[in-house]
């Protein structure tokens, strides 16, 4: 994990993250949310900050959840304090000065198709900016890479639609669920839930970088203006894309990117030793 200080320097560790809320962590949703566990627990152990996620309502629906091949990992997110993504819950968390984890790309990003890794599927409207400014929340853009070093996507939604009788499962999964992004345009509007078929790879490494925090305190009046809010929204999106591109480039310099050098390092330095990475 890396973070960005106020002067723009990228450093190892989480020194660049704010320690007081309210704050909104906004970033890229990796395939199946593979980054969630390492990120939330890493921030908690490294800073003592408990991040609360805004999650798809599907994770809280016991009926449709049972139709998924493996939904046990939903339990961890609920135990860690995730709540359904609604405006009321977002308001409540910010009012309580919490650290909120928000993925504008939602399920469309986490259940992306083949060849769409690291592509953002964000709505056009600046959904979270004015709410964040209302409470003077700090916005922290972040990027994460590594899904392509962990697994290979064998069957995506386009492939599943060609499977006989899959349409019945698709209907059962999405028939009664809360519809999100119904007023959005483009591909982000497609927030349907569906399984994916993955093949594991020899595990690589996840890389996280948190961008320079963006303060909204004192800017509530300014950000009531739609154009100002849109500019900040596009700035955050650009920062997230920049974080992803930075990590994709820098991980090529990591001598411990593959698992064998990491195992050797731990054999020499102990199982709890922190394994080095590239120089920021």
Backbone torsions as a table, in degrees:
resi	resn	phi	psi	omega
1	UNK	NA	134.4	176.3
2	UNK	-126.4	158.5	178.6
3	UNK	-143.3	169.6	-174.8
4	UNK	-117.5	125.8	179.4
5	UNK	-77.1	171.6	-178.2
6	UNK	-61.3	-26.3	179.4
7	UNK	-87.7	4.8	176.9
8	UNK	93.4	-4.2	179.6
9	UNK	-75.9	134.1	175.0
10	UNK	-89.7	129.1	-177.0
11	UNK	-130.0	157.1	172.8
12	UNK	-70.8	146.0	-179.8
13	UNK	89.7	-171.3	-170.9
14	UNK	-115.0	28.3	-179.9
15	UNK	-62.6	-25.7	-178.4
16	UNK	-81.5	-9.8	178.7
17	UNK	-77.4	140.0	173.8
18	UNK	-64.1	154.5	179.9
19	UNK	-106.0	-10.3	-179.8
20	UNK	-123.8	138.6	178.1
21	UNK	-89.5	178.9	1.8
22	UNK	-77.4	150.1	177.9
23	UNK	-145.5	151.3	178.4
24	UNK	-124.7	115.9	175.3
25	UNK	-91.0	118.3	-173.2
26	UNK	-121.9	126.5	-177.9
27	UNK	-163.7	-163.9	-177.3
28	UNK	-85.7	133.4	179.7
29	UNK	-94.4	106.7	-178.1
30	UNK	-66.8	162.7	179.8
31	UNK	-49.2	123.3	-179.6
32	UNK	58.4	18.1	-179.7
33	UNK	63.4	34.5	-177.2
34	UNK	-61.3	-21.9	-177.2
35	UNK	-81.7	-13.3	-169.3
36	UNK	-61.4	-52.9	-177.4
37	UNK	-58.4	-55.1	179.5
38	UNK	-59.3	-36.8	-176.9
39	UNK	-71.6	-50.6	-176.5
40	UNK	-63.9	-45.1	179.7
41	UNK	-70.4	-34.4	178.2
42	UNK	-65.2	-42.0	177.7
43	UNK	-66.7	-40.7	-179.4
44	UNK	-63.4	-45.7	-178.4
45	UNK	-73.4	-30.3	-176.5
46	UNK	-84.8	-27.2	-175.1
47	UNK	-129.5	-15.6	-173.9
48	UNK	81.6	3.1	-179.3
49	UNK	-86.3	129.4	178.2
50	UNK	-97.5	112.4	-178.9
51	UNK	-88.4	131.4	179.2
52	UNK	-106.3	123.2	-177.5
53	UNK	-90.2	147.0	168.9
54	UNK	-98.0	110.2	-169.0
55	UNK	-112.3	159.1	177.4
56	UNK	-60.5	135.6	-179.8
57	UNK	-56.2	-21.8	178.4
58	UNK	-55.2	-33.6	-177.4
59	UNK	-68.6	-12.6	-177.7
60	UNK	-113.2	9.0	-179.4
61	UNK	-103.6	102.1	-176.6
62	UNK	-63.0	-27.9	-178.0
63	UNK	-70.7	-58.6	-178.1
64	UNK	-72.0	-27.2	179.8
65	UNK	-58.4	-35.3	-177.5
66	UNK	-68.0	-14.4	179.2
67	UNK	-81.4	-13.5	-179.4
68	UNK	-80.2	147.2	-179.7
69	UNK	-58.5	-39.5	179.9
70	UNK	-149.7	105.3	-179.7
71	UNK	-112.1	12.7	-175.9
72	UNK	-63.3	-30.2	-178.2
73	UNK	-68.6	-15.9	174.3
74	UNK	-60.4	-34.1	-175.9
75	UNK	-59.0	-42.5	-178.4
76	UNK	-59.8	-43.5	-177.8
77	UNK	-66.7	-36.6	178.4
78	UNK	-68.7	-41.7	178.9
79	UNK	-62.9	-35.5	-178.8
80	UNK	-79.3	1.7	171.4
81	UNK	103.6	13.2	176.7
82	UNK	-66.6	146.5	178.8
83	UNK	-131.6	157.8	178.2
84	UNK	-59.3	142.7	-177.4
85	UNK	-78.5	101.6	174.4
86	UNK	-137.7	158.3	177.3
87	UNK	-60.4	-38.0	-179.4
88	UNK	-64.7	-42.1	179.2
89	UNK	-68.0	-38.8	176.9
90	UNK	-61.5	-45.4	178.1
91	UNK	-59.0	-46.0	-176.0
92	UNK	-64.7	-42.0	-179.5
93	UNK	-66.3	-42.0	178.4
94	UNK	-66.3	-39.4	178.3
95	UNK	-62.1	-30.4	178.4
96	UNK	-88.0	8.1	178.2
97	UNK	60.4	38.8	179.1
98	UNK	-85.3	165.4	168.8
99	UNK	-93.8	118.0	-172.5
100	UNK	-108.9	131.1	176.5
101	UNK	-98.5	121.6	-173.1
102	UNK	-130.2	132.2	176.7
103	UNK	-118.9	99.6	179.4
104	UNK	-59.5	-27.7	-179.6
105	UNK	-75.5	-18.6	174.8
106	UNK	53.8	-145.7	-176.0
107	UNK	-65.4	-31.0	-179.4
108	UNK	-62.4	-35.3	179.8
109	UNK	-76.9	-43.4	-177.3
110	UNK	-72.9	-22.0	179.2
111	UNK	-115.5	43.0	-173.6
112	UNK	-69.0	165.6	-179.5
113	UNK	-85.9	175.0	177.2
114	UNK	-61.1	138.4	178.5
115	UNK	80.3	3.7	-177.9
116	UNK	-106.9	10.5	-179.8
117	UNK	-60.6	138.3	179.0
118	UNK	70.0	15.4	174.4
119	UNK	-97.7	131.9	180.0
120	UNK	-85.5	136.9	174.8
121	UNK	-119.6	73.1	-176.1
122	UNK	-99.7	147.0	174.9
123	UNK	-67.8	163.7	-178.3
124	UNK	-76.9	-31.8	-174.6
125	UNK	-83.8	145.0	-177.6
126	UNK	-79.3	75.1	-169.6
127	UNK	-58.7	-46.1	-168.4
128	UNK	-95.1	-13.7	-170.0
129	UNK	-64.9	-50.0	-176.4
130	UNK	-69.5	-33.7	175.8
131	UNK	-65.4	-42.3	178.7
132	UNK	-62.7	-42.3	-178.4
133	UNK	-69.0	-28.8	178.9
134	UNK	-59.8	-33.2	-179.6
135	UNK	-105.2	6.4	-179.0
136	UNK	64.3	33.4	-176.7
137	UNK	-75.5	147.5	173.2
138	UNK	-85.3	129.5	178.1
139	UNK	-98.1	127.0	-179.9
140	UNK	-119.0	104.6	175.2
141	UNK	-74.6	146.6	178.3
142	UNK	-146.7	158.3	175.2
143	UNK	-130.5	154.3	178.2
144	UNK	-144.8	138.5	175.3
145	UNK	-133.1	161.5	178.0
146	UNK	138.0	-12.5	-177.8
147	UNK	-61.1	-34.4	-179.0
148	UNK	-73.8	-10.3	174.3
149	UNK	-98.9	-0.9	-176.3
150	UNK	-109.9	-40.4	-174.3
151	UNK	-151.5	164.3	176.8
152	UNK	-118.8	128.5	-178.7
153	UNK	-80.1	112.0	-178.3
154	UNK	-88.6	-47.9	-179.2
155	UNK	-127.3	121.2	174.9
156	UNK	-104.6	-171.1	-176.1
157	UNK	-62.7	-37.6	178.8
158	UNK	-62.3	-38.6	178.3
159	UNK	-69.5	-41.5	-177.3
160	UNK	-62.5	-33.8	-179.5
161	UNK	-64.0	-18.9	178.3
162	UNK	-88.8	-8.0	-179.2
163	UNK	-79.9	131.0	179.5
164	UNK	-56.1	135.8	175.3
165	UNK	70.2	2.1	177.6
166	UNK	-62.6	-29.7	-178.6
167	UNK	-55.8	-32.3	178.9
168	UNK	-67.8	-41.5	177.2
169	UNK	-66.5	-40.4	179.4
170	UNK	-60.2	-42.5	179.1
171	UNK	-66.2	-41.4	-179.2
172	UNK	-66.0	-36.8	-179.0
173	UNK	-69.4	-32.4	-170.0
174	UNK	-116.3	-2.8	-173.2
175	UNK	-61.6	-51.2	-172.0
176	UNK	-103.7	1.2	-176.2
177	UNK	-74.0	159.0	176.2
178	UNK	-67.8	127.0	-179.3
179	UNK	-85.2	126.2	178.4
180	UNK	-105.9	157.7	176.1
181	UNK	58.9	28.4	-177.4
182	UNK	-66.4	-21.3	-180.0
183	UNK	-99.6	6.4	-178.8
184	UNK	-87.2	162.6	177.0
185	UNK	-111.1	157.0	175.1
186	UNK	80.0	-164.7	-171.9
187	UNK	-70.0	-24.8	180.0
188	UNK	-61.9	-19.5	178.9
189	UNK	-66.4	-22.5	-178.7
190	UNK	-82.1	91.4	-178.7
191	UNK	-110.4	26.7	179.4
192	UNK	-67.0	143.8	176.7
193	UNK	-91.1	141.2	179.3
194	UNK	-162.6	155.6	176.9
195	UNK	-77.7	167.4	173.6
196	UNK	-133.6	154.4	174.9
197	UNK	-111.1	120.2	-176.6
198	UNK	-117.5	151.4	170.6
199	UNK	-115.9	127.1	-178.8
200	UNK	-70.1	150.4	172.9
201	UNK	-111.6	165.1	169.1
202	UNK	-58.0	119.1	-165.3
203	UNK	-62.8	132.4	173.1
204	UNK	-91.0	-130.8	-173.0
205	UNK	-145.4	142.3	172.6
206	UNK	-87.6	140.3	176.1
207	UNK	-125.4	132.0	178.4
208	UNK	-121.6	139.8	168.1
209	UNK	-137.8	129.6	177.2
210	UNK	-99.3	125.9	-177.3
211	UNK	-73.6	179.6	179.5
212	UNK	-64.6	126.9	-179.9
213	UNK	-59.8	141.5	-180.0
214	UNK	-111.5	117.1	-177.4
215	UNK	-83.6	136.0	172.8
216	UNK	-113.7	-5.1	-179.6
217	UNK	-59.6	129.4	-178.9
218	UNK	83.9	2.4	-177.5
219	UNK	-113.3	13.2	-175.9
220	UNK	-59.1	-45.5	-178.8
221	UNK	-63.6	-43.5	179.5
222	UNK	-60.5	-43.6	-173.1
223	UNK	-84.3	0.5	169.2
224	UNK	-68.7	-26.0	177.9
225	UNK	-70.8	128.4	-174.8
226	UNK	-60.8	-39.3	-178.2
227	UNK	-68.6	-39.4	178.3
228	UNK	-65.9	-41.6	178.0
229	UNK	-64.0	-39.1	179.5
230	UNK	-65.6	-38.9	179.3
231	UNK	-63.3	-43.0	179.5
232	UNK	-67.0	-39.5	178.1
233	UNK	-59.4	-46.5	179.4
234	UNK	-67.1	-31.5	175.4
235	UNK	-64.0	-44.6	179.2
236	UNK	-62.5	-44.8	179.4
237	UNK	-60.8	-42.9	178.5
238	UNK	-63.6	-38.0	177.9
239	UNK	-63.8	-41.6	179.0
240	UNK	-62.8	-45.6	177.8
241	UNK	-61.9	-38.0	177.5
242	UNK	-65.2	-38.6	177.7
243	UNK	-62.7	-43.2	179.9
244	UNK	-63.4	-46.8	-179.1
245	UNK	-64.4	-37.9	177.2
246	UNK	-59.4	-47.2	-178.1
247	UNK	-68.4	-39.8	179.2
248	UNK	-60.8	-36.0	179.4
249	UNK	-77.3	-46.2	-173.6
250	UNK	-71.8	-29.0	-178.1
251	UNK	-65.1	-19.9	176.4
252	UNK	-65.5	-19.2	-179.9
253	UNK	-93.2	-0.9	-175.2
254	UNK	-84.7	114.0	178.9
255	UNK	-70.7	-11.0	-177.9
256	UNK	-110.9	23.9	-177.9
257	UNK	-65.8	-39.5	178.9
258	UNK	-87.9	163.1	-170.0
259	UNK	-73.4	-31.3	-175.6
260	UNK	-63.5	-47.8	175.6
261	UNK	-60.8	-32.9	179.4
262	UNK	-69.3	-42.0	177.7
263	UNK	-63.1	-41.2	178.8
264	UNK	-64.3	-41.1	179.3
265	UNK	-62.0	-44.0	-179.9
266	UNK	-69.2	-32.3	176.5
267	UNK	-64.4	-32.7	-178.9
268	UNK	-86.1	-31.2	-172.4
269	UNK	-114.7	-1.4	179.9
270	UNK	104.1	151.0	-174.9
271	UNK	-66.8	-21.0	-178.2
272	UNK	-99.4	5.2	-179.4
273	UNK	-67.9	140.7	177.4
274	UNK	-79.1	120.9	-174.8
275	UNK	-80.6	129.8	-178.8
276	UNK	-64.7	170.4	175.5
277	UNK	-145.2	-163.4	-179.5
278	UNK	-67.2	161.3	174.0
279	UNK	-79.8	127.1	-179.4
280	UNK	-59.9	NA	NA
